[in-house]
Amino acid sequence: MSMRATVNESTCVGCGLCADTCPAVFEMADGTAKVIVDTVAIGDADDCRKAAENCPVEAITIDE
C-alpha cells in the first residue's frame, strides 16, 4: 500500500498547520503548503492523515 498526499495550492491559505503536524511530508514555500515526498512513509501516515483532517480549508487530499 502506498499513500500520496496532494495540496490544492489555489485553496491553501498558508496557515502552516500541515507542516507543523507532519513536517516529513509538508513544507511551507512562498506562503503555500507543498508536498515534499512522492510517497508518504508508513511511519508518517497517521500524521499525514491528521494534517489533512485538520486543514481549515480542506486543501489536502490523501490517496491510499
N, C-alpha and C positions, 0 to 999 in steps of 0.2 A: 504494500500500500504506500502510495506517495501522496503527500499533501502539498498543494500550491496555494499561495496567497497572492491576491492582486489588490491594488488600491486604485479606485476611480479618482484620478487626480483632479478632475473637474468638480467632484463632490467634496473632496477633502478640504477641511477648514484649517488644517495645520495646528491642531491642538497639541499634538505630540504624545497623546496618551498611548498610542500603539507602540511607539519607540520606547517609551518608559516601561511598558508592560512586557514587551518582547523584543529587546534590542538585538537579538540574534537574527531576527527576520526583518525588522523595520528600522529605518533611519529617517531623520528629517533632512531635507535638502531644499533650499530655496523656499522654505515655508510650506512644503508639501511632503507628505509621507511617501517613502519609496520602499519597495521590497528589495532586499539586498541578497536574497538567495533564490535559486531556481526551484529547489525542493526543500520544504521545511523538514528539519531533522526530527526524528521521533521524540527526542527529549524536549523539543521546543513546541510540540504540537499543542499541549494544553494552554501554554501562554499565548500562542498564536490565536487559538480559538477565543480566549478571554479578550484579547485585543480587538478582535472582530466584533464580539458581543458588546463590548464597551464603547465602540466608536460612536460618538454622538450623532453622526450624520450617516451611519451605515455605509461608509465608503469602502470597507474592506470585504472582499469576497474570498471564501475558503472553498477550494475544490479538493475533495478527498476521494 
